[in-house]
Amino acid sequence: MKKLATSLAALAVSASAAVADSPVVLTAVGTWSSLTNFQKHEEPFFNQRLNEASGGNIVGKIQSQSGLGLKGFEIMRLVKNGVFDFAFGLPGYVAAENAIFEGADLSSLTQDIDTQRQVSDAYFPTLEQAFADIYNAKLLMLYPFPSQTLWCNGEVNGIEDLNGKKIRVYSTTLGDFVEGVGGTSVTVAFSEVIPALEKGVVDCAITGTMSAYTAKWNQVATHAYTLRVGWGLAFGAMNMDKWNSLSADQQALLETEIATLTEAMWAETATEDDIAISCITGGECSVGEAGSMTLVEPSAADLALRDQIATDVVLARWAERCGEDCAANWNATVGPILGLTAEAK
């Protein structure tokens, strides 16, 4: 009997040790499997880097939203409900819950990546609070897709040619820009853009430069109009309950590794515009087969009209949607960087 008790006690200790040594498993959903951010950063980080950096203490498992058949708009609700522990996504896709999510990437306001980084850093605490309040999630990173520009199946020679066109958007703020130039905004999931262009559901579509190239939009679109109307800012956020279940050491390791990942993603995105535009318009292409789209660069008049629409339409409409407190917060954080003031009427 004594031996049995001793054996049972030993088994109990062994089982406890096994439980203690069990790795934390983080299930994640990424962005689109055809794009650079998922292939080079999101997927390797979760499926390899976390395991290596933690010595097997944290194991990540990630699938792309395109591979899962998701459209993006539902991702943070799935994180809130615990279906996924972590998600990469675009704030524009979750802004239907609250316009505050758009504030760091309002269409056409930010024209260079260094300024976009400053805006993202300044607005991070605001988004951090919004993710916590609305989605019970901890915001851990913000990172950009390349410049968001226009890809048209038909001749476009300048901003005035967008008047009357049906243009694919994925966020309200991009819709504001489109309506500001006299177009009609149409919300279409990224995976459905090519058939939408083919069938004439839309005349043009907005996405990032490298995104358009790697998704082969050049197979249906004829004109690449490189008017920058946004950056496609993205986030990485974790279910708050899952975050709180981690030890202090595990949280610290995650924050350190994610900070390194964030820097790598900003650095790579800064190089992608020139490469993608050259590739998709038949120029030198070191990353794949060159396309044959017609390159249309914006004129000085185009840029001036875009800037006017950015302030008079995009910023004004957003401030109205978001409300006085939200606009006041933007004026205290992002406003000084851009030299702009949002007014909620």
C-alpha positions in Angstrom: 0.0 0.0 0.0 2.9 2.3 0.9 4.5 1.5 -2.5 1.3 2.3 -4.3 0.9 5.6 -2.5 4.5 6.5 -3.4 4.0 5.5 -7.0 0.8 7.6 -7.2 2.6 10.6 -5.7 5.4 10.2 -8.2 2.9 10.1 -11.1 1.1 13.2 -9.8 4.4 15.1 -9.6 5.3 13.9 -13.1 1.9 15.0 -14.5 2.2 18.4 -12.9 5.7 18.9 -14.4 4.3 17.8 -17.8 1.6 20.4 -17.5 4.0 23.1 -16.4 6.3 22.3 -19.3 3.5 22.3 -21.9 4.0 25.0 -24.4 1.6 27.9 -24.8 -0.1 27.5 -28.2 -1.2 30.7 -30.0 -3.6 30.4 -32.9 -3.5 33.3 -35.3 -5.1 34.5 -38.5 -2.9 36.5 -40.9 -3.7 38.7 -43.8 -3.5 37.5 -47.5 -1.4 34.5 -48.4 -0.4 35.9 -51.8 1.2 39.1 -50.3 4.6 39.9 -48.9 3.6 40.7 -45.4 2.1 37.2 -44.8 4.8 35.2 -46.8 7.9 37.0 -45.4 6.8 38.1 -42.0 3.5 37.0 -40.5 3.7 33.3 -41.3 7.4 32.7 -40.5 7.0 34.7 -37.2 4.2 32.5 -35.9 5.1 29.2 -37.4 8.8 29.3 -36.7 10.2 32.3 -34.9 8.1 32.2 -31.7 9.0 28.5 -31.2 12.7 29.3 -31.7 12.9 32.4 -29.6 11.0 30.8 -26.7 12.9 27.5 -26.8 9.6 25.8 -27.5 7.7 27.5 -24.7 5.5 29.4 -27.1 4.2 27.7 -30.3 2.4 29.7 -32.9 0.0 28.4 -35.5 -1.2 30.8 -38.2 -3.4 30.6 -41.3 -4.1 33.4 -43.7 -7.5 35.0 -43.9 -7.6 34.2 -47.6 -6.8 30.5 -46.9 -9.6 30.4 -44.3 -12.0 32.0 -46.7 -12.5 35.1 -44.5 -13.1 38.5 -45.9 -11.4 40.5 -43.1 -14.3 42.4 -41.7 -15.1 39.6 -39.2 -11.6 38.9 -37.9 -11.6 41.0 -34.7 -15.0 39.7 -33.7 -13.5 36.2 -33.9 -10.6 37.2 -31.7 -13.0 38.8 -29.2 -14.9 35.5 -29.1 -11.7 33.5 -28.6 -11.9 31.7 -32.0 -8.4 33.0 -32.6 -5.8 34.2 -30.1 -4.2 36.7 -32.4 -5.0 38.5 -35.6 -3.2 40.6 -38.2 -5.6 42.9 -40.1 -6.4 46.4 -41.3 -8.1 49.0 -39.1 -10.2 50.0 -42.1 -11.8 46.6 -42.0 -12.9 47.0 -38.3 -13.9 50.7 -38.5 -17.6 49.7 -38.9 -17.6 49.2 -35.2 -16.2 52.7 -34.5 -14.7 55.4 -36.7 -11.9 55.9 -34.2 -10.0 53.0 -35.9 -9.5 55.0 -39.1 -7.7 57.9 -37.5 -4.1 56.8 -38.2 -4.6 56.1 -41.9 -7.2 58.7 -43.2 -7.1 58.6 -47.0 -4.6 60.9 -48.7 -3.5 62.8 -45.6 -0.1 61.2 -45.2 2.2 61.2 -48.3 5.5 59.6 -47.1 6.3 56.6 -45.0 8.4 58.4 -42.4 5.4 60.7 -41.6 3.1 57.7 -41.6 5.3 56.1 -39.0 5.1 59.2 -36.8 1.3 59.3 -37.2 1.1 55.6 -36.3 3.2 56.0 -33.2 1.3 59.1 -32.1 -2.1 57.4 -32.5 -1.0 54.0 -31.1 -2.3 54.7 -27.5 -5.7 55.7 -28.9 -6.0 52.5 -30.9 -4.7 50.5 -28.0 -7.6 51.7 -25.8 -10.1 51.2 -28.6 -9.0 47.6 -29.2 -9.2 46.9 -25.5 -12.7 48.5 -25.0 -14.4 47.3 -28.2 -12.7 43.9 -28.8 -11.2 42.9 -25.5 -7.9 42.8 -27.3 -4.4 44.0 -26.7 -2.9 45.9 -29.6 0.7 44.9 -30.0 1.8 46.4 -33.3 1.0 48.7 -36.3 2.7 48.1 -39.6 2.1 49.3 -43.2 1.2 47.8 -46.5 2.7 49.7 -49.4 1.1 52.9 -50.9 -2.5 52.5 -51.8 -3.1 53.6 -55.4 -5.6 53.1 -58.2 -5.7 50.3 -60.7 -8.2 50.8 -63.6 -9.5 48.6 -66.3 -9.8 51.4 -68.8 -8.0 54.6 -69.7 -7.3 57.0 -66.8 -5.0 59.9 -67.4 -5.6 62.0 -64.2 -7.7 62.6 -61.2 -10.6 64.2 -63.2 -11.0 60.9 -65.1 -12.1 59.2 -61.9 -15.3 61.3 -62.0 -18.2 58.9 -62.6 -16.2 55.8 -62.1 -17.1 52.9 -59.9 -14.1 52.3 -57.6 -13.4 49.5 -55.2 -12.6 50.5 -51.7 -12.2 48.6 -48.4 -12.8 51.3 -45.9 -15.1 54.3 -45.3 -12.2 56.8 -45.5 -11.2 55.6 -49.0 -14.9 55.8 -49.9 -14.8 59.5 -48.8 -11.9 60.1 -51.2 -13.6 58.4 -54.1 -16.8 60.4 -53.6 -14.8 63.5 -53.3 -13.5 63.0 -56.8 -17.0 62.3 -58.1 -16.7 58.6 -58.2 -18.9 55.9 -56.7 -17.3 53.8 -53.9 -18.0 50.0 -54.0 -16.9 47.7 -51.2 -15.4 44.5 -52.6 -13.3 41.9 -50.7 -9.7 41.7 -51.9 -10.2 38.1 -53.2 -13.1 39.3 -55.4 -11.5 42.3 -57.1 -10.3 40.5 -60.3 -13.7 39.2 -61.3 -15.3 42.6 -60.3 -12.9 44.3 -62.7 -13.5 41.7 -65.4 -17.3 42.0 -65.2 -17.4 45.8 -64.9 -18.8 45.7 -61.3 -16.0 48.3 -60.7 -14.0 50.4 -63.2 -11.0 50.8 -60.8 -9.8 49.4 -57.5 -7.7 50.7 -54.7 -5.0 48.5 -53.1 -1.2 48.6 -52.3 1.4 48.6 -55.1 2.9 45.3 -54.2 -0.5 43.8 -53.4 -1.7 44.6 -56.9 1.4 43.1 -58.5 1.5 39.8 -56.4 -2.3 39.3 -56.8 -1.8 39.7 -60.6 -4.3 42.6 -61.0 -2.4 43.4 -64.2 -4.2 40.4 -65.8 -7.4 42.5 -65.9 -6.5 46.1 -65.2 -4.8 48.3 -67.9 -3.8 51.5 -66.2 -1.7 52.0 -63.0 -2.5 55.4 -61.7 0.0 56.1 -58.9 -1.9 58.7 -57.0 -1.2 57.8 -53.3 -4.5 57.7 -51.4 -3.3 55.9 -48.2 -0.9 53.4 -46.8 -3.0 50.4 -45.8 -1.9 50.5 -42.2 -2.3 47.2 -40.5 -2.4 45.9 -36.9 -1.5 42.9 -34.8 -3.7 42.3 -31.8 -4.2 39.5 -29.2 -7.3 38.4 -27.2 -6.9 40.1 -23.9 -7.8 37.0 -21.9 -5.1 35.0 -23.7 -2.6 37.8 -23.1 -3.4 37.9 -19.4 -2.9 34.1 -19.2 0.7 34.4 -20.2 3.5 34.7 -17.7 5.4 38.0 -17.3 8.4 36.4 -19.1 6.2 35.2 -21.9 4.6 38.6 -22.4 8.1 40.3 -22.3 9.4 37.9 -25.0 6.4 38.4 -27.2 6.7 42.2 -27.0 10.4 42.0 -27.8 9.9 39.7 -30.7 7.0 41.7 -32.1 9.0 44.9 -31.9 11.7 43.3 -34.1 9.0 42.1 -36.5 7.5 45.5 -36.7 10.8 47.2 -37.6 11.4 44.6 -40.3 7.9 45.2 -41.8 8.3 49.0 -41.9 11.7 48.7 -43.5 10.6 46.3 -46.2 7.4 48.3 -47.1 9.6 51.4 -47.6 11.3 49.6 -50.6 8.3 48.0 -52.2 6.6 50.8 -54.1 9.3 51.3 -56.7 9.8 47.6 -57.2 6.1 46.8 -57.6 5.4 49.7 -59.9 8.3 48.8 -62.1 7.2 45.2 -62.2 3.6 45.8 -62.9 4.2 48.3 -65.7 6.8 46.3 -67.7 10.0 47.7 -66.2 12.9 45.9 -64.5 11.5 43.2 -62.2 13.7 41.2 -59.8 10.8 39.5 -58.0 8.9 37.9 -60.8 7.4 38.3 -64.2 6.8 41.8 -65.5 3.3 43.0 -66.3 2.3 45.5 -69.1 0.0 48.1 -67.4 0.2 51.7 -68.6 1.9 53.8 -65.9 0.1 57.1 -65.2 1.8 59.4 -62.7 -0.2 62.2 -61.1 0.3 65.8 -62.3 0.9 68.7 -60.0 -2.7 69.7 -60.5 -3.8 66.1 -59.5 -1.8 66.3 -56.3 -3.2 69.7 -55.4 -6.8 68.5 -55.9 -6.1 65.4 -53.9 -4.8 67.4 -51.0 -7.9 69.7 -51.1 -10.2 66.6 -51.1 -8.1 65.1 -48.2 -8.9 68.1 -45.9 -12.3 69.3 -47.2 -13.9 65.9 -47.6 -11.9 63.1 -46.0 -10.9 64.7 -42.8 -14.2 66.7 -42.4 -16.4 63.6 -42.9 -14.3 61.5 -40.6 -14.4 64.1 -37.8 -18.2 64.2 -38.2 -18.5 60.4 -37.9 -16.1 60.1 -35.0 -17.5 63.0 -32.9 -16.1 65.9 -31.0 -14.1 64.0 -28.4 -12.6 61.8 -31.0 -11.7 64.7 -33.2 -10.2 66.6 -30.2 -8.0 63.5 -29.4 -6.8 63.4 -33.1 -6.0 67.1 -33.0 -3.8 66.5 -29.9 -2.0 63.5 -31.3 -1.9 63.4 -35.1 -2.9 66.9 -36.0 0.4 68.6 -35.0 2.4 66.1 -37.1 0.3 66.9 -40.3 -0.4 70.5 -39.4 -4.1 69.9 -39.7 -7.2 70.3 -37.5 -10.2 68.0 -37.5 -13.5 69.8 -36.8 -16.7 67.8 -35.9 -19.6 70.0 -36.8 
